[in-house]
């Protein structure tokens, strides 16, 4: 599990990288099974090598979506 969060001087989240990494499940994308980040100037979701843009409604929302995604994936396995 990787959780990186960058804040500005006011405490606002300006960058984030949330990822569930497991090289035994998925070898591509540096082992990232599911993740969310805002690199490359857009908010997006990674899932088993596929990348799709996501609507950003605040970091707390992204964090909850990430948590729900990796828990759902783990339950399926």
TORPA-4810 file (N, C-alpha, C, O; in nm, 3 decimals):
<nodes>
NODE_1_0.086_-0.116_0.000_0.000_0.000_0.000_0.090_0.123_0.000_0.187_0.131_0.076_X
NODE_2_0.057_0.217_-0.086_0.134_0.341_-0.090_0.036_0.458_-0.073_-0.069_0.462_-0.137_X
NODE_3_0.074_0.550_0.013_-0.007_0.670_0.035_0.088_0.788_0.045_0.159_0.804_0.144_X
NODE_4_0.088_0.871_-0.059_0.170_0.992_-0.060_0.076_1.110_-0.080_-0.007_1.111_-0.171_X
NODE_5_0.091_1.209_0.006_0.004_1.327_-0.002_0.091_1.451_0.022_0.166_1.457_0.119_X
NODE_6_0.079_1.548_-0.067_0.152_1.673_-0.053_0.053_1.785_-0.026_-0.051_1.795_-0.091_X
NODE_7_0.088_1.870_0.071_0.003_1.983_0.108_0.079_2.114_0.089_0.201_2.118_0.096_X
NODE_8_0.002_2.221_0.063_0.064_2.353_0.056_0.075_2.409_0.199_0.042_2.341_0.296_X
NODE_9_0.121_2.532_0.209_0.144_2.593_0.340_0.014_2.613_0.420_0.019_2.633_0.541_X
NODE_10_-0.099_2.609_0.353_-0.230_2.625_0.421_-0.292_2.490_0.458_-0.397_2.487_0.523_X
NODE_11_-0.229_2.381_0.419_-0.282_2.249_0.450_-0.373_2.192_0.342_-0.437_2.089_0.362_X
NODE_12_-0.380_2.259_0.226_-0.460_2.210_0.115_-0.382_2.102_0.040_-0.263_2.119_0.014_X
NODE_13_-0.448_1.993_0.005_-0.383_1.887_-0.070_-0.360_1.935_-0.213_-0.454_1.973_-0.283_X
NODE_14_-0.234_1.933_-0.255_-0.200_1.976_-0.391_-0.151_1.859_-0.477_-0.145_1.871_-0.600_X
NODE_15_-0.118_1.750_-0.415_-0.075_1.632_-0.489_-0.101_1.507_-0.407_-0.096_1.510_-0.284_X
NODE_16_-0.129_1.398_-0.476_-0.154_1.272_-0.405_-0.124_1.154_-0.496_-0.131_1.163_-0.618_X
NODE_17_-0.090_1.043_-0.432_-0.064_0.918_-0.501_-0.104_0.806_-0.406_-0.034_0.777_-0.310_X
NODE_18_-0.217_0.744_-0.433_-0.269_0.635_-0.352_-0.265_0.509_-0.436_-0.316_0.508_-0.548_X
NODE_19_-0.206_0.403_-0.384_-0.194_0.283_-0.467_-0.191_0.156_-0.384_-0.129_0.150_-0.278_X
NODE_20_-0.260_0.055_-0.435_-0.249_-0.081_-0.383_-0.159_-0.153_-0.482_-0.194_-0.171_-0.598_X
NODE_21_-0.041_-0.194_-0.435_0.060_-0.255_-0.520_0.078_-0.401_-0.479_0.098_-0.432_-0.362_X
NODE_22_0.070_-0.490_-0.578_0.092_-0.632_-0.552_0.143_-0.695_-0.682_0.065_-0.721_-0.774_X
NODE_23_0.274_-0.718_-0.689_0.336_-0.772_-0.810_0.294_-0.915_-0.839_0.310_-0.962_-0.952_X
NODE_24_0.242_-0.985_-0.740_0.194_-1.122_-0.763_0.060_-1.124_-0.838_0.028_-1.220_-0.908_X
NODE_25_-0.015_-1.018_-0.823_-0.146_-1.008_-0.889_-0.133_-0.943_-1.026_-0.194_-0.989_-1.123_X
NODE_26_-0.054_-0.836_-1.035_-0.039_-0.763_-1.161_0.104_-0.713_-1.174_0.153_-0.644_-1.085_X
NODE_27_0.170_-0.748_-1.281_0.309_-0.711_-1.301_0.327_-0.578_-1.375_0.431_-0.514_-1.363_X
NODE_28_0.228_-0.537_-1.450_0.237_-0.411_-1.523_0.221_-0.292_-1.430_0.189_-0.308_-1.312_X
NODE_29_0.242_-0.173_-1.483_0.221_-0.048_-1.409_0.292_-0.050_-1.274_0.240_-0.001_-1.174_X
NODE_30_0.413_-0.108_-1.273_0.493_-0.118_-1.150_0.421_-0.192_-1.038_0.444_-0.163_-0.920_X
NODE_31_0.335_-0.285_-1.074_0.264_-0.365_-0.975_0.139_-0.299_-0.918_0.076_-0.353_-0.827_X
NODE_32_0.104_-0.184_-0.971_-0.013_-0.110_-0.919_-0.140_-0.179_-0.966_-0.172_-0.178_-1.085_X
NODE_33_-0.212_-0.238_-0.872_-0.339_-0.304_-0.902_-0.447_-0.199_-0.917_-0.520_-0.197_-1.016_X
NODE_34_-0.457_-0.112_-0.820_-0.553_-0.001_-0.825_-0.488_0.120_-0.761_-0.414_0.107_-0.663_X
NODE_35_-0.515_0.238_-0.816_-0.458_0.359_-0.759_-0.525_0.484_-0.811_-0.592_0.483_-0.914_X
NODE_36_-0.504_0.590_-0.739_-0.555_0.723_-0.778_-0.440_0.821_-0.761_-0.366_0.815_-0.662_X
NODE_37_-0.426_0.913_-0.856_-0.327_1.019_-0.840_-0.363_1.137_-0.929_-0.453_1.129_-1.012_X
NODE_38_-0.290_1.245_-0.910_-0.313_1.363_-0.993_-0.185_1.406_-1.065_-0.164_1.524_-1.091_X
NODE_39_-0.102_1.308_-1.098_0.017_1.336_-1.178_-0.025_1.370_-1.320_-0.138_1.342_-1.360_X
NODE_40_0.062_1.428_-1.394_0.039_1.462_-1.536_-0.075_1.562_-1.553_-0.140_1.567_-1.657_X
NODE_41_-0.099_1.642_-1.449_-0.196_1.752_-1.454_-0.341_1.710_-1.470_-0.423_1.787_-1.520_X
NODE_42_-0.376_1.586_-1.429_-0.517_1.550_-1.424_-0.539_1.440_-1.321_-0.449_1.361_-1.292_X
NODE_43_-0.659_1.437_-1.266_-0.697_1.338_-1.167_-0.738_1.211_-1.241_-0.818_1.217_-1.335_X
NODE_44_-0.682_1.097_-1.198_-0.713_0.974_-1.269_-0.701_0.851_-1.180_-0.642_0.855_-1.072_X
NODE_45_-0.759_0.743_-1.230_-0.762_0.615_-1.161_-0.687_0.513_-1.246_-0.703_0.508_-1.368_X
NODE_46_-0.607_0.432_-1.179_-0.538_0.320_-1.243_-0.608_0.192_-1.195_-0.639_0.178_-1.077_X
NODE_47_-0.632_0.101_-1.289_-0.683_-0.030_-1.250_-0.627_-0.134_-1.346_-0.663_-0.138_-1.463_X
NODE_48_-0.539_-0.219_-1.294_-0.480_-0.328_-1.371_-0.427_-0.279_-1.507_-0.451_-0.343_-1.610_X
NODE_49_-0.356_-0.167_-1.506_-0.293_-0.115_-1.626_-0.374_-0.018_-1.708_-0.320_0.046_-1.799_X
NODE_50_-0.501_-0.004_-1.678_-0.585_0.092_-1.750_-0.593_0.221_-1.669_-0.599_0.219_-1.546_X
NODE_51_-0.593_0.333_-1.740_-0.600_0.464_-1.675_-0.722_0.537_-1.728_-0.745_0.542_-1.849_X
NODE_52_-0.800_0.594_-1.635_-0.918_0.670_-1.676_-0.929_0.796_-1.590_-0.900_0.792_-1.471_X
NODE_53_-0.971_0.908_-1.649_-0.988_1.030_-1.571_-1.102_1.014_-1.471_-1.198_0.940_-1.495_X
NODE_54_-1.090_1.082_-1.359_-1.196_1.082_-1.258_-1.230_1.226_-1.221_-1.146_1.316_-1.229_X
NODE_55_-1.352_1.245_-1.182_-1.395_1.376_-1.135_-1.339_1.398_-0.996_-1.346_1.309_-0.911_X
NODE_56_-1.284_1.516_-0.971_-1.226_1.548_-0.842_-1.324_1.631_-0.761_-1.354_1.745_-0.795_X
NODE_57_-1.373_1.572_-0.653_-1.464_1.641_-0.561_-1.400_1.657_-0.424_-1.469_1.658_-0.321_X
NODE_58_-1.269_1.670_-0.422_-1.195_1.685_-0.298_-1.115_1.560_-0.267_-1.152_1.449_-0.307_X
NODE_59_-1.006_1.578_-0.195_-0.919_1.467_-0.165_-0.988_1.361_-0.080_-0.965_1.241_-0.099_X
NODE_60_-1.072_1.403_0.013_-1.142_1.306_0.099_-1.227_1.210_0.015_-1.233_1.091_0.044_X
NODE_61_-1.291_1.262_-0.088_-1.371_1.179_-0.177_-1.282_1.079_-0.252_-1.317_0.961_-0.262_X
NODE_62_-1.169_1.125_-0.303_-1.076_1.036_-0.374_-1.025_0.928_-0.280_-1.017_0.811_-0.317_X
NODE_63_-0.993_0.966_-0.159_-0.942_0.870_-0.061_-1.047_0.762_-0.030_-1.013_0.645_-0.017_X
NODE_64_-1.172_0.802_-0.018_-1.279_0.706_0.008_-1.300_0.613_-0.112_-1.324_0.494_-0.095_X
NODE_65_-1.292_0.668_-0.232_-1.309_0.585_-0.352_-1.196_0.483_-0.364_-1.219_0.368_-0.399_X
NODE_66_-1.074_0.527_-0.335_-0.960_0.436_-0.338_-0.979_0.324_-0.236_-0.960_0.206_-0.268_X
NODE_67_-1.016_0.360_-0.116_-1.038_0.261_-0.010_-1.144_0.159_-0.053_-1.125_0.038_-0.037_X
NODE_68_-1.254_0.206_-0.106_-1.361_0.117_-0.151_-1.315_0.026_-0.264_-1.349_-0.092_-0.267_X
NODE_69_-1.237_0.081_-0.357_-1.188_0.002_-0.471_-1.096_-0.111_-0.428_-1.114_-0.226_-0.470_X
NODE_70_-0.998_-0.081_-0.345_-0.903_-0.187_-0.312_-0.965_-0.291_-0.219_-0.928_-0.408_-0.225_X
NODE_71_-1.057_-0.250_-0.133_-1.126_-0.347_-0.047_-1.214_-0.437_-0.132_-1.217_-0.559_-0.110_X
NODE_72_-1.287_-0.380_-0.227_-1.372_-0.462_-0.316_-1.286_-0.559_-0.397_-1.324_-0.675_-0.414_X
NODE_73_-1.172_-0.512_-0.446_-1.085_-0.600_-0.523_-1.033_-0.714_-0.435_-1.031_-0.829_-0.477_X
NODE_74_-0.990_-0.682_-0.315_-0.938_-0.783_-0.224_-1.043_-0.887_-0.189_-1.011_-1.005_-0.176_X
NODE_75_-1.166_-0.846_-0.174_-1.274_-0.940_-0.142_-1.302_-1.036_-0.257_-1.339_-1.151_-0.233_X
NODE_76_-1.285_-0.990_-0.380_-1.306_-1.075_-0.497_-1.198_-1.182_-0.509_-1.222_-1.291_-0.560_X
NODE_77_-1.079_-1.150_-0.460_-0.968_-1.245_-0.468_-0.984_-1.345_-0.361_-0.902_-1.436_-0.348_X
</nodes>
